[in-house]
Amino acid sequence: MDSSKNVKAFVSWSGGKDSCLALYHADKDVKPVCLLNMIAKDAKRSMTHGLPSEMLQLQAECLGLPLIQQSTTWNTYAFNFKLAVSKLKEQGVEIGIFGDIDLEEHRIWIEKVCSDIGVIPKFPLWKRDRKGLLEELISCGFEAMIVSLDIRLLEKDYLGLVLDHSFIEYVSRLAIDINGENGEYHTFILDGPIFNKKIRVLDGRIVTENNRGLYKIMKFTVEEKS
């Protein structure tokens, strides 16, 4: 591969902290051209984080990147992911950027899928220190709102709050993955150094579905950045 050119890449996008940090750490010779998000068949919520489609579209607008949303079910996830990546490959995309940290089984799956299509996967966060990633998120100026959590493991009071050092200290004391890699909690990025505009949440409400607490954003505004 000619490293002197800007190689087109897609970013596997959840709307949360890890995919955003992966985009932030993309190689300098890589040109992210779109965000790829897998969405439930009803096209209302993302598959992994359960985020509303319109909020992910808003994020993409603030980042200045188009959002590609591929509808799927869990049973057809692999087929539809391959379908979406194949279309991007036809458009000249050669690299996929992923926010995985150390789940070996998932990395192997990604590498197999990308190999079948002829796309090279990149993992900018791979084997990085978990606590260090959270601290970097804050120090770099990213605002990650906690929008979903397992109420059997975490207190609902954290829903709707921006991830900060007190939250890091809190989860560090618990017998869970500090980064929420097993679904303990999910975040939604409102702002950061790679955002052209920022999202300001004005109102929301906490609801409970099964064992999950969710923060539903009811009112927001998009602000220009100076």
GROMACS elastic network, one bead per residue, 0.5 to 0.9 nm:
[ bonds ]
;  ai    aj funct       b0    kb
    1     4     6  0.88886   500
    1     5     6  0.89952   500
    1     7     6  0.87101   500
    2     5     6  0.61461   500
    2     6     6  0.88269   500
    2     7     6  0.83051   500
    3     6     6  0.75002   500
    3     7     6  0.77813   500
    3    29     6  0.61682   500
    3    30     6  0.85871   500
    4     7     6  0.87690   500
    4    29     6  0.68560   500
    5    29     6  0.63313   500
    5    30     6  0.80015   500
    6    28     6  0.80335   500
    6    30     6  0.51069   500
    6    31     6  0.52685   500
    6    32     6  0.89803   500
    7    29     6  0.63600   500
    7    31     6  0.55071   500
    7    32     6  0.81901   500
    7    92     6  0.87489   500
    7    93     6  0.74511   500
    7    94     6  0.66769   500
    7    95     6  0.73782   500
    8    30     6  0.61424   500
    8    32     6  0.58707   500
    8    33     6  0.61472   500
    8    92     6  0.67297   500
    8    94     6  0.58061   500
    8    95     6  0.64752   500
    8    96     6  0.88199   500
    9    30     6  0.64738   500
    9    31     6  0.57769   500
    9    33     6  0.58735   500
    9    34     6  0.73088   500
    9    88     6  0.88814   500
    9    92     6  0.87215   500
    9    93     6  0.52959   500
    9    94     6  0.59016   500
    9    96     6  0.54159   500
    9    97     6  0.69086   500
   10    13     6  0.88064   500
   10    31     6  0.84698   500
   10    32     6  0.55369   500
   10    33     6  0.59090   500
   10    34     6  0.50737   500
   10    35     6  0.56589   500
   10    36     6  0.65072   500
   10    85     6  0.85699   500
   10    88     6  0.78958   500
   10    93     6  0.69161   500
   10    94     6  0.82944   500
   10    95     6  0.64669   500
   10    97     6  0.61981   500
   10    98     6  0.89853   500
   11    19     6  0.73632   500
   11    20     6  0.87964   500
   11    22     6  0.80348   500
   11    23     6  0.66349   500
   11    32     6  0.67839   500
   11    33     6  0.81800   500
   11    34     6  0.64344   500
   11    36     6  0.58943   500
   11    37     6  0.85933   500
   11    95     6  0.86154   500
   11    96     6  0.58007   500
   11    98     6  0.63404   500
   11    99     6  0.86369   500
   12    19     6  0.66810   500
   12    34     6  0.89874   500
   12    35     6  0.61324   500
   12    37     6  0.62963   500
   12    38     6  0.86764   500
   12    96     6  0.69308   500
   12    97     6  0.60566   500
   12    98     6  0.54318   500
   12    99     6  0.74981   500
   13    16     6  0.77706   500
   13    18     6  0.89209   500
   13    19     6  0.55399   500
   13    20     6  0.76034   500
   13    35     6  0.55933   500
   13    36     6  0.53703   500
   13    37     6  0.50897   500
   13    38     6  0.81402   500
   13    56     6  0.89563   500
   13    67     6  0.86779   500
   13    97     6  0.89365   500
   13    98     6  0.79671   500
   13    99     6  0.84059   500
   14    17     6  0.83856   500
   14    18     6  0.82435   500
   14    19     6  0.62150   500
   14    20     6  0.83292   500
   14    36     6  0.83604   500
   14    37     6  0.62735   500
   14    38     6  0.81515   500
   14    46     6  0.74032   500
   14    47     6  0.84711   500
   14    48     6  0.67445   500
   14    49     6  0.64992   500
   14    51     6  0.82449   500
   14    56     6  0.82430   500
   14   188     6  0.84282   500
   15    18     6  0.85171   500
   15    19     6  0.68305   500
   15    20     6  0.70406   500
   15    37     6  0.85351   500
   15    49     6  0.78516   500
   15    51     6  0.77190   500
   15    55     6  0.86561   500
   15    56     6  0.62552   500
   15    59     6  0.74251   500
   15   187     6  0.74508   500
   15   188     6  0.54393   500
   15   189     6  0.62704   500
   16    19     6  0.60253   500
   16    20     6  0.63338   500
   16    21     6  0.88177   500
   16    49     6  0.78586   500
   16   144     6  0.72363   500
   16   145     6  0.86762   500
   16   186     6  0.66319   500
   16   189     6  0.56443   500
   17    20     6  0.51683   500
   17    21     6  0.60756   500
   17    22     6  0.85671   500
   17    99     6  0.86075   500
   17   134     6  0.85102   500
   17   137     6  0.75755   500
   17   142     6  0.83505   500
   17   143     6  0.88035   500
   17   144     6  0.63960   500
   17   186     6  0.82101   500
   17   187     6  0.61811   500
   17   188     6  0.68881   500
   17   189     6  0.63269   500
   18    21     6  0.51176   500
   18    22     6  0.60807   500
   18    23     6  0.86325   500
   18    98     6  0.83906   500
   18   100     6  0.72726   500
   18   101     6  0.82542   500
   18   125     6  0.79063   500
   18   133     6  0.85520   500
   18   179     6  0.87727   500
   19    22     6  0.50059   500
   19    23     6  0.62975   500
   19    24     6  0.86582   500
   19    97     6  0.82179   500
   19    98     6  0.64114   500
   19   100     6  0.80193   500
   20    23     6  0.51351   500
   20    24     6  0.62329   500
   20    25     6  0.87372   500
   20    99     6  0.76874   500
   20   142     6  0.89371   500
   20   189     6  0.75440   500
   20   192     6  0.89831   500
   20   194     6  0.89515   500
   21    25     6  0.61564   500
   21    26     6  0.86286   500
   21    99     6  0.72156   500
   21   124     6  0.83041   500
   21   125     6  0.77356   500
   21   133     6  0.83752   500
   21   137     6  0.73038   500
   21   142     6  0.89107   500
   22    25     6  0.51393   500
   22    26     6  0.61785   500
   22    97     6  0.67458   500
   22    98     6  0.63301   500
   22    99     6  0.50607   500
   22   100     6  0.84592   500
   22   122     6  0.89954   500
   22   123     6  0.72660   500
   22   124     6  0.55125   500
   22   125     6  0.62587   500
   23    26     6  0.51978   500
   23    27     6  0.89802   500
   23    32     6  0.77265   500
   23    97     6  0.70311   500
   23    98     6  0.81936   500
   23    99     6  0.81216   500
   23   124     6  0.83041   500
   23   194     6  0.87025   500
   24    27     6  0.89389   500
   24   124     6  0.89946   500
   24   193     6  0.83749   500
   24   194     6  0.68763   500
   25    28     6  0.84987   500
   25   124     6  0.60457   500
   25   125     6  0.79870   500
   26    29     6  0.83636   500
   26    30     6  0.65597   500
   26    31     6  0.82200   500
   26    32     6  0.79812   500
   26    97     6  0.72989   500
   26   122     6  0.83350   500
   26   123     6  0.88018   500
   26   124     6  0.65970   500
   27    30     6  0.53003   500
   27    31     6  0.83027   500
   27   124     6  0.81933   500
   28    31     6  0.76820   500
   30    95     6  0.80362   500
   32    35     6  0.79732   500
   32    65     6  0.81081   500
   32    95     6  0.87739   500
   32    96     6  0.88312   500
   32    97     6  0.84520   500
   33    65     6  0.64545   500
   33    66     6  0.73283   500
   33    93     6  0.81318   500
   34    60     6  0.85619   500
   34    65     6  0.53558   500
   34    67     6  0.58209   500
   34    68     6  0.69109   500
   35    60     6  0.74273   500
   35    65     6  0.68014   500
   35    66     6  0.62972   500
   35    68     6  0.59395   500
   35    69     6  0.83208   500
   36    66     6  0.87933   500
   36    67     6  0.60740   500
   36    69     6  0.60167   500
   36    70     6  0.76196   500
   36    84     6  0.80718   500
   36    85     6  0.84437   500
   37    46     6  0.70618   500
   37    47     6  0.82940   500
   37    56     6  0.86241   500
   37    67     6  0.72446   500
   37    68     6  0.61572   500
   37    70     6  0.63631   500
   37    71     6  0.86792   500
   38    46     6  0.59824   500
   38    47     6  0.58637   500
   38    48     6  0.78658   500
   38    68     6  0.84230   500
   38    69     6  0.56663   500
   38    71     6  0.59448   500
   38    72     6  0.67519   500
   38    77     6  0.81328   500
   38    80     6  0.83871   500
   38    81     6  0.73284   500
   39    42     6  0.80172   500
   39    43     6  0.58362   500
   39    44     6  0.73381   500
   39    45     6  0.58273   500
   39    47     6  0.50582   500
   39    48     6  0.82860   500
   39    50     6  0.85235   500
   39    53     6  0.76363   500
   39    69     6  0.61459   500
   39    70     6  0.57918   500
   39    72     6  0.61439   500
   39    73     6  0.81957   500
   40    43     6  0.53038   500
   40    44     6  0.66224   500
   40    45     6  0.57265   500
   40    46     6  0.57800   500
   40    47     6  0.54777   500
   40    50     6  0.85888   500
   40    70     6  0.83424   500
   40    71     6  0.54377   500
   40    72     6  0.54339   500
   40    73     6  0.60606   500
   40    74     6  0.85447   500
   41    44     6  0.78898   500
   41    45     6  0.86459   500
   41    70     6  0.86180   500
   41    72     6  0.50487   500
   41    73     6  0.60959   500
   42    45     6  0.76910   500
   42    71     6  0.76639   500
   42    72     6  0.87684   500
   43    46     6  0.77745   500
   43    52     6  0.86724   500
   43    53     6  0.68132   500
   43    69     6  0.84854   500
   43    70     6  0.86590   500
   43    71     6  0.63515   500
   43    72     6  0.88025   500
   44    50     6  0.87056   500
   44    51     6  0.81597   500
   44    52     6  0.56737   500
   44    53     6  0.53376   500
   44    54     6  0.79981   500
   45    48     6  0.88955   500
   45    49     6  0.81136   500
   45    50     6  0.50430   500
   45    51     6  0.50746   500
   45    53     6  0.52968   500
   45    54     6  0.86904   500
   46    49     6  0.59741   500
   46    51     6  0.52010   500
   46    52     6  0.65456   500
   46    53     6  0.65342   500
   46    56     6  0.85121   500
   46    69     6  0.87073   500
   46    71     6  0.87838   500
   47    50     6  0.56830   500
   47    51     6  0.80351   500
   47    71     6  0.88781   500
   47    72     6  0.81585   500
   47    73     6  0.80649   500
   47    74     6  0.80771   500
   48    51     6  0.81888   500
   48   183     6  0.88044   500
   49   147     6  0.87806   500
   49   148     6  0.76487   500
   49   183     6  0.84502   500
   49   185     6  0.89096   500
   49   186     6  0.62477   500
   49   187     6  0.79925   500
   49   188     6  0.87840   500
   50    53     6  0.88961   500
   50   148     6  0.83371   500
   51    54     6  0.85674   500
   51    55     6  0.70723   500
   51    56     6  0.71992   500
   51   147     6  0.84064   500
   51   188     6  0.80820   500
   51   216     6  0.89357   500
   52    55     6  0.54577   500
   52    56     6  0.67138   500
   52    57     6  0.89341   500
   52   216     6  0.89004   500
   53    56     6  0.52924   500
   53    57     6  0.63360   500
   53    58     6  0.87247   500
   53    69     6  0.85258   500
   54    58     6  0.61930   500
   54    59     6  0.87250   500
   55    59     6  0.62875   500
   55    60     6  0.87309   500
   55   217     6  0.88552   500
   56    60     6  0.63165   500
   56    61     6  0.86946   500
   56    67     6  0.78334   500
   56   188     6  0.88899   500
   57    60     6  0.51252   500
   57    61     6  0.63280   500
   57    62     6  0.87735   500
   57    66     6  0.82176   500
   57    67     6  0.64016   500
   58    61     6  0.50821   500
   58    62     6  0.63341   500
   58    63     6  0.87232   500
   58   199     6  0.81869   500
   58   222     6  0.84908   500
   59    62     6  0.50832   500
   59    63     6  0.62492   500
   59    64     6  0.85734   500
   59    65     6  0.88474   500
   59    67     6  0.88537   500
   59   189     6  0.77304   500
   59   190     6  0.74560   500
   59   191     6  0.87450   500
   59   195     6  0.84710   500
   59   197     6  0.88693   500
   59   198     6  0.84083   500
   59   199     6  0.78271   500
   60    63     6  0.50190   500
   60    64     6  0.59738   500
   60    65     6  0.52901   500
   60    66     6  0.59900   500
   60    67     6  0.58597   500
   61    64     6  0.50124   500
   61    65     6  0.63693   500
   61    66     6  0.72477   500
   61    67     6  0.84092   500
   61   195     6  0.89469   500
   61   196     6  0.84276   500
   61   197     6  0.80390   500
   62    65     6  0.79541   500
   62   190     6  0.89957   500
   62   191     6  0.83337   500
   62   194     6  0.89135   500
   62   195     6  0.55407   500
   62   196     6  0.53529   500
   62   198     6  0.63216   500
   62   199     6  0.78248   500
   62   222     6  0.81188   500
   63    66     6  0.86491   500
   63   194     6  0.65232   500
   63   196     6  0.56264   500
   63   197     6  0.71424   500
   63   198     6  0.88671   500
   64   195     6  0.76606   500
   64   196     6  0.68390   500
   64   197     6  0.87687   500
   68    84     6  0.83195   500
   69    84     6  0.84944   500
   70    80     6  0.69468   500
   70    81     6  0.73637   500
   70    83     6  0.86084   500
   70    84     6  0.64534   500
   71    77     6  0.87527   500
   71    80     6  0.74314   500
   72    75     6  0.80971   500
   72    76     6  0.60529   500
   72    77     6  0.56874   500
   72    78     6  0.89912   500
   72    79     6  0.86903   500
   72    80     6  0.61806   500
   72    81     6  0.82782   500
   73    76     6  0.52577   500
   73    77     6  0.57167   500
   73    80     6  0.86347   500
   74    78     6  0.81980   500
   75    78     6  0.78848   500
   75    79     6  0.87852   500
   76    79     6  0.54164   500
   76    80     6  0.61656   500
   76    81     6  0.85205   500
   77    80     6  0.52980   500
   77    81     6  0.59432   500
   77    82     6  0.85167   500
   78    81     6  0.51648   500
   78    82     6  0.61642   500
   78    83     6  0.85367   500
   78   113     6  0.80403   500
   79    82     6  0.52896   500
   79    83     6  0.61901   500
   79    84     6  0.88207   500
   80    84     6  0.61691   500
   80    85     6  0.85855   500
   81    84     6  0.52173   500
   81    85     6  0.62149   500
   81    86     6  0.84744   500
   81   113     6  0.84982   500
   82    85     6  0.51506   500
   82    86     6  0.58697   500
   82    87     6  0.85768   500
   82   113     6  0.66839   500
   82   114     6  0.79506   500
   82   116     6  0.85806   500
   82   117     6  0.73681   500
   83    86     6  0.51630   500
   83    87     6  0.64076   500
   83    88     6  0.88638   500
   84    87     6  0.53039   500
   84    88     6  0.65152   500
   84    89     6  0.87962   500
   85    88     6  0.50217   500
   85    89     6  0.61219   500
   85    90     6  0.86949   500
   85    93     6  0.85748   500
   85    96     6  0.85897   500
   85   114     6  0.80152   500
   85   117     6  0.74902   500
   85   119     6  0.81714   500
   86    90     6  0.63563   500
   86    91     6  0.88242   500
   86   117     6  0.61442   500
   86   118     6  0.85956   500
   86   119     6  0.86993   500
   87    90     6  0.51482   500
   87    91     6  0.66078   500
   87    93     6  0.89044   500
   88    91     6  0.50120   500
   88    92     6  0.66672   500
   88    93     6  0.54940   500
   88    94     6  0.83460   500
   89    92     6  0.52222   500
   89    94     6  0.62450   500
   89    95     6  0.86834   500
   89   117     6  0.76241   500
   89   118     6  0.77311   500
   89   119     6  0.70718   500
   90    93     6  0.71848   500
   93    96     6  0.80796   500
   93   119     6  0.75828   500
   94   118     6  0.75000   500
   94   119     6  0.50084   500
   94   120     6  0.62605   500
   94   121     6  0.88114   500
   95   114     6  0.87303   500
   95   118     6  0.89309   500
   95   119     6  0.53011   500
   95   121     6  0.57197   500
   95   122     6  0.70424   500
   96   114     6  0.79621   500
   96   119     6  0.67232   500
   96   120     6  0.61246   500
   96   122     6  0.60417   500
   96   123     6  0.86886   500
   97   120     6  0.86692   500
   97   121     6  0.59923   500
   97   123     6  0.61638   500
   97   124     6  0.75542   500
   98   101     6  0.89960   500
   98   110     6  0.88023   500
   98   121     6  0.71303   500
   98   122     6  0.61513   500
   98   123     6  0.52309   500
   98   124     6  0.73052   500
   98   125     6  0.82261   500
   99   122     6  0.87476   500
   99   123     6  0.61723   500
   99   124     6  0.69120   500
   99   125     6  0.60816   500
   99   126     6  0.77734   500
  100   103     6  0.67928   500
  100   104     6  0.89275   500
  100   106     6  0.80089   500
  100   107     6  0.71720   500
  100   123     6  0.63894   500
  100   124     6  0.81916   500
  100   125     6  0.64441   500
  100   126     6  0.61948   500
  100   127     6  0.87719   500
  100   181     6  0.87583   500
  101   104     6  0.87357   500
  101   107     6  0.89894   500
  101   123     6  0.77281   500
  101   124     6  0.84559   500
  101   125     6  0.53748   500
  101   127     6  0.55238   500
  101   128     6  0.66116   500
  101   129     6  0.86770   500
  101   130     6  0.79792   500
  101   181     6  0.83079   500
  102   105     6  0.88260   500
  102   106     6  0.86134   500
  102   107     6  0.78666   500
  102   125     6  0.85054   500
  102   126     6  0.58817   500
  102   127     6  0.55332   500
  102   128     6  0.82476   500
  103   106     6  0.55882   500
  103   107     6  0.63925   500
  103   108     6  0.88685   500
  103   181     6  0.83517   500
  104   107     6  0.50948   500
  104   108     6  0.61942   500
  104   109     6  0.86942   500
  105   108     6  0.52192   500
  105   109     6  0.63941   500
  105   110     6  0.88345   500
  106   109     6  0.50305   500
  106   110     6  0.62459   500
  106   111     6  0.86269   500
  107   110     6  0.50634   500
  107   111     6  0.61039   500
  107   112     6  0.85609   500
  107   123     6  0.86891   500
  108   111     6  0.51169   500
  108   112     6  0.61521   500
  108   113     6  0.86833   500
  109   112     6  0.51830   500
  109   113     6  0.62530   500
  109   114     6  0.86204   500
  110   113     6  0.52088   500
  110   114     6  0.60601   500
  110   115     6  0.83808   500
  110   121     6  0.73436   500
  111   114     6  0.51949   500
  111   115     6  0.58984   500
  111   116     6  0.85588   500
  111   119     6  0.89035   500
  111   120     6  0.78178   500
  111   121     6  0.63620   500
  112   115     6  0.51000   500
  112   116     6  0.62397   500
  112   117     6  0.88537   500
  113   116     6  0.52314   500
  113   117     6  0.66007   500
  113   118     6  0.87193   500
  113   119     6  0.85805   500
  114   117     6  0.52074   500
  114   118     6  0.58975   500
  114   120     6  0.61959   500
  114   121     6  0.64962   500
  115   118     6  0.50105   500
  115   119     6  0.60719   500
  115   120     6  0.70157   500
  115   121     6  0.84709   500
  116   119     6  0.79506   500
  123   126     6  0.54178   500
  124   128     6  0.86490   500
  125   128     6  0.55031   500
  125   129     6  0.87761   500
  125   133     6  0.81958   500
  126   129     6  0.89558   500
  127   130     6  0.82597   500
  128   131     6  0.88529   500
  128   132     6  0.74404   500
  128   133     6  0.69968   500
  129   132     6  0.50925   500
  129   133     6  0.62561   500
  129   134     6  0.89734   500
  130   133     6  0.52567   500
  130   134     6  0.67056   500
  130   135     6  0.88821   500
  130   177     6  0.86552   500
  130   178     6  0.68238   500
  130   179     6  0.62389   500
  131   134     6  0.52303   500
  131   135     6  0.62630   500
  131   136     6  0.85649   500
  131   168     6  0.75619   500
  131   172     6  0.84004   500
  131   178     6  0.69429   500
  131   179     6  0.75001   500
  132   135     6  0.50778   500
  132   136     6  0.59868   500
  132   137     6  0.85049   500
  133   136     6  0.50296   500
  133   137     6  0.61288   500
  133   138     6  0.88371   500
  133   179     6  0.83704   500
  134   137     6  0.50506   500
  134   138     6  0.66249   500
  134   139     6  0.88044   500
  134   163     6  0.84777   500
  134   164     6  0.85206   500
  134   165     6  0.85850   500
  134   168     6  0.73540   500
  134   178     6  0.86878   500
  134   179     6  0.73673   500
  135   138     6  0.52841   500
  135   139     6  0.61554   500
  135   140     6  0.85679   500
  135   164     6  0.83014   500
  135   165     6  0.74153   500
  135   168     6  0.81024   500
  136   140     6  0.58494   500
  136   141     6  0.84618   500
  136   142     6  0.87357   500
  137   140     6  0.55206   500
  137   141     6  0.66008   500
  137   142     6  0.54900   500
  137   143     6  0.78620   500
  137   144     6  0.82025   500
  137   163     6  0.89703   500
  137   192     6  0.87968   500
  138   141     6  0.52972   500
  138   142     6  0.56736   500
  138   143     6  0.71461   500
  138   144     6  0.84867   500
  138   163     6  0.77954   500
  138   164     6  0.67160   500
  138   165     6  0.79862   500
  139   142     6  0.76497   500
  140   192     6  0.73707   500
  140   193     6  0.69812   500
  141   191     6  0.76718   500
  141   192     6  0.53277   500
  141   193     6  0.63455   500
  142   189     6  0.70577   500
  142   190     6  0.75249   500
  142   191     6  0.55184   500
  142   193     6  0.68114   500
  142   194     6  0.88876   500
  143   162     6  0.61406   500
  143   163     6  0.70793   500
  143   164     6  0.87319   500
  143   188     6  0.82835   500
  143   189     6  0.56928   500
  143   190     6  0.54033   500
  143   191     6  0.51773   500
  143   192     6  0.62705   500
  144   147     6  0.89773   500
  144   161     6  0.83058   500
  144   162     6  0.53018   500
  144   163     6  0.54893   500
  144   164     6  0.85463   500
  144   187     6  0.56363   500
  144   188     6  0.54224   500
  144   190     6  0.61402   500
  144   191     6  0.76343   500
  144   192     6  0.89098   500
  145   159     6  0.77543   500
  145   160     6  0.59317   500
  145   161     6  0.54614   500
  145   163     6  0.59693   500
  145   186     6  0.84700   500
  145   187     6  0.52564   500
  145   188     6  0.51802   500
  145   189     6  0.62341   500
  145   190     6  0.69983   500
  146   149     6  0.76663   500
  146   158     6  0.67622   500
  146   159     6  0.52365   500
  146   160     6  0.55133   500
  146   161     6  0.57506   500
  146   162     6  0.61179   500
  146   163     6  0.65138   500
  146   185     6  0.71534   500
  146   186     6  0.60118   500
  146   188     6  0.65355   500
  146   189     6  0.89671   500
  146   214     6  0.87602   500
  146   215     6  0.76302   500
  147   158     6  0.86582   500
  147   159     6  0.55698   500
  147   160     6  0.58787   500
  147   161     6  0.81346   500
  147   185     6  0.76964   500
  147   186     6  0.60061   500
  147   187     6  0.53924   500
  147   188     6  0.64456   500
  147   206     6  0.89095   500
  147   213     6  0.80636   500
  147   214     6  0.56124   500
  147   216     6  0.72875   500
  147   217     6  0.86362   500
  148   156     6  0.89569   500
  148   159     6  0.67253   500
  148   160     6  0.87465   500
  148   183     6  0.88124   500
  148   184     6  0.83006   500
  148   185     6  0.53863   500
  148   186     6  0.50720   500
  148   187     6  0.68848   500
  148   212     6  0.67299   500
  148   213     6  0.56233   500
  148   215     6  0.62742   500
  149   152     6  0.87329   500
  149   153     6  0.80375   500
  149   154     6  0.66559   500
  149   155     6  0.82802   500
  149   156     6  0.74890   500
  149   158     6  0.86963   500
  149   159     6  0.75443   500
  149   180     6  0.88210   500
  149   183     6  0.74094   500
  149   184     6  0.55591   500
  149   186     6  0.63099   500
  149   187     6  0.89970   500
  149   211     6  0.85249   500
  149   212     6  0.55857   500
  149   213     6  0.53939   500
  149   214     6  0.67715   500
  150   153     6  0.55936   500
  150   154     6  0.60275   500
  150   155     6  0.83953   500
  150   156     6  0.85083   500
  150   183     6  0.74508   500
  150   184     6  0.52967   500
  150   185     6  0.63032   500
  150   211     6  0.59224   500
  150   213     6  0.63416   500
  151   154     6  0.51446   500
  151   155     6  0.61136   500
  151   156     6  0.62882   500
  151   184     6  0.86360   500
  151   208     6  0.85662   500
  151   211     6  0.58182   500
  151   212     6  0.55249   500
  151   213     6  0.59107   500
  152   155     6  0.80967   500
  152   211     6  0.66919   500
  152   212     6  0.80777   500
  153   174     6  0.82050   500
  153   175     6  0.87428   500
  153   176     6  0.79038   500
  153   184     6  0.71265   500
  154   157     6  0.86607   500
  154   158     6  0.80773   500
  154   171     6  0.81770   500
  154   174     6  0.87361   500
  154   184     6  0.76700   500
  154   185     6  0.81701   500
  155   158     6  0.62434   500
  155   159     6  0.82112   500
  155   213     6  0.89716   500
  156   159     6  0.56281   500
  156   206     6  0.80891   500
  156   213     6  0.63152   500
  156   214     6  0.85156   500
  157   160     6  0.80502   500
  157   161     6  0.82285   500
  158   161     6  0.55392   500
  158   162     6  0.83217   500
  158   163     6  0.86261   500
  158   167     6  0.80426   500
  159   162     6  0.85200   500
  159   205     6  0.89763   500
  159   206     6  0.70645   500
  159   213     6  0.74915   500
  159   214     6  0.69509   500
  159   215     6  0.56857   500
  160   201     6  0.89857   500
  160   204     6  0.74689   500
  160   205     6  0.81279   500
  160   206     6  0.79211   500
  160   214     6  0.86379   500
  160   215     6  0.57211   500
  160   216     6  0.83275   500
  160   217     6  0.83773   500
  161   164     6  0.85658   500
  162   167     6  0.87789   500
  162   187     6  0.86265   500
  163   166     6  0.80613   500
  163   167     6  0.60159   500
  163   168     6  0.76072   500
  163   187     6  0.82009   500
  164   167     6  0.53819   500
  164   168     6  0.65189   500
  164   169     6  0.89183   500
  165   169     6  0.62651   500
  165   170     6  0.85921   500
  166   169     6  0.50894   500
  166   170     6  0.61534   500
  166   171     6  0.88217   500
  167   171     6  0.62227   500
  167   172     6  0.83806   500
  168   171     6  0.54181   500
  168   172     6  0.59925   500
  168   173     6  0.88346   500
  168   178     6  0.74019   500
  168   179     6  0.89824   500
  169   172     6  0.50787   500
  169   173     6  0.66201   500
  170   173     6  0.55893   500
  170   174     6  0.70853   500
  171   174     6  0.51988   500
  171   175     6  0.80371   500
  171   176     6  0.71873   500
  171   177     6  0.79756   500
  171   178     6  0.56358   500
  171   179     6  0.85838   500
  172   175     6  0.78459   500
  172   176     6  0.79648   500
  172   177     6  0.83843   500
  172   178     6  0.59804   500
  173   176     6  0.85665   500
  174   177     6  0.83319   500
  174   178     6  0.81432   500
  175   178     6  0.85756   500
  176   179     6  0.85733   500
  176   180     6  0.74491   500
  176   182     6  0.83868   500
  176   184     6  0.73173   500
  177   180     6  0.51652   500
  177   181     6  0.61149   500
  177   182     6  0.68345   500
  177   183     6  0.88092   500
  177   184     6  0.73345   500
  178   181     6  0.77733   500
  178   184     6  0.86060   500
  179   182     6  0.84114   500
  179   183     6  0.89564   500
  179   184     6  0.82235   500
  179   185     6  0.80323   500
  179   186     6  0.89012   500
  180   183     6  0.52824   500
  180   185     6  0.51506   500
  180   186     6  0.68378   500
  181   184     6  0.69861   500
  181   185     6  0.80928   500
  181   186     6  0.88312   500
  182   185     6  0.81643   500
  183   186     6  0.67611   500
  189   192     6  0.77204   500
  189   199     6  0.85039   500
  190   195     6  0.86893   500
  190   198     6  0.59765   500
  190   200     6  0.69281   500
  190   201     6  0.83332   500
  191   194     6  0.80301   500
  191   195     6  0.59287   500
  191   196     6  0.86281   500
  191   197     6  0.73594   500
  191   199     6  0.63758   500
  191   200     6  0.85347   500
  192   195     6  0.53378   500
  192   196     6  0.85913   500
  192   197     6  0.89130   500
  192   198     6  0.76986   500
  193   196     6  0.80929   500
  195   198     6  0.65255   500
  195   225     6  0.85902   500
  196   224     6  0.72649   500
  196   225     6  0.65334   500
  197   222     6  0.66540   500
  197   223     6  0.56757   500
  197   225     6  0.54969   500
  198   221     6  0.84546   500
  198   222     6  0.57036   500
  198   223     6  0.53373   500
  198   224     6  0.66602   500
  198   225     6  0.69559   500
  199   220     6  0.69170   500
  199   221     6  0.59514   500
  199   223     6  0.63873   500
  200   219     6  0.88685   500
  200   220     6  0.55656   500
  200   221     6  0.53163   500
  200   222     6  0.61847   500
  200   223     6  0.72217   500
  201   204     6  0.75922   500
  201   217     6  0.69240   500
  201   218     6  0.81403   500
  201   219     6  0.62432   500
  201   221     6  0.65663   500
  201   222     6  0.88048   500
  202   217     6  0.81539   500
  202   218     6  0.77418   500
  202   219     6  0.52377   500
  202   221     6  0.72612   500
  203   216     6  0.87757   500
  203   217     6  0.62912   500
  203   218     6  0.54439   500
  203   220     6  0.68168   500
  204   215     6  0.65604   500
  204   216     6  0.53730   500
  204   219     6  0.65873   500
  204   220     6  0.88264   500
  205   214     6  0.81793   500
  205   215     6  0.56788   500
  205   216     6  0.53810   500
  205   217     6  0.67780   500
  205   218     6  0.71613   500
  206   213     6  0.67776   500
  206   214     6  0.56054   500
  206   216     6  0.62838   500
  206   217     6  0.89908   500
  207   212     6  0.84298   500
  207   213     6  0.58318   500
  207   214     6  0.53093   500
  207   215     6  0.65243   500
  207   216     6  0.73743   500
  208   211     6  0.70858   500
  208   212     6  0.56911   500
  208   214     6  0.60739   500
  208   215     6  0.88714   500
  209   212     6  0.53158   500
  209   213     6  0.64447   500
  209   214     6  0.74979   500
  210   213     6  0.82455   500
  217   220     6  0.72716   500
